[in-house]
């Protein structure tokens, strides 16, 4: 696996954190204040918006486990990797993210895609 910012581990930890009082701490270590998070279901900006989305998804899928399922590829301040969400060892959804980081290594933008890339 290639090197990637420690912020990615904090961002993933926030999704998996069962204690709501600890989610914000992970996000503050992971995210730039002006972060934007976009996937097919949402488009939010700021740490507050990201945090609200984490709680919303955790409520909809209690007990889900979020993981990176690939290495991390990078160029300049852009990264890409595959991820998956499992519940009781069953795959619910997979996809990939393209992430831009700020100069300090915190996440500035996450663009997420669900599923595999369609064939031609």
URFENTA-V360386 format. One record per run of one state. SS is the DSSP state (~ for helix, > for strand, _ for the rest). FROM is the first residue (numbers start at 1). LEN is the number of residues. Records with the same first field share a line. If there is no record, write none. Layout:
# URFENTA-V360386
SS->FROM-LEN ; FROM-LEN
This chain:
# URFENTA-V360386
_->1-6 ; 17-3 ; 40-2 ; 61-4 ; 69-4 ; 76-2 ; 88-2 ; 102-5 ; 115-6
~->7-10 ; 20-11 ; 46-15
>->31-9 ; 42-4 ; 65-4 ; 73-3 ; 78-10 ; 90-12 ; 107-8
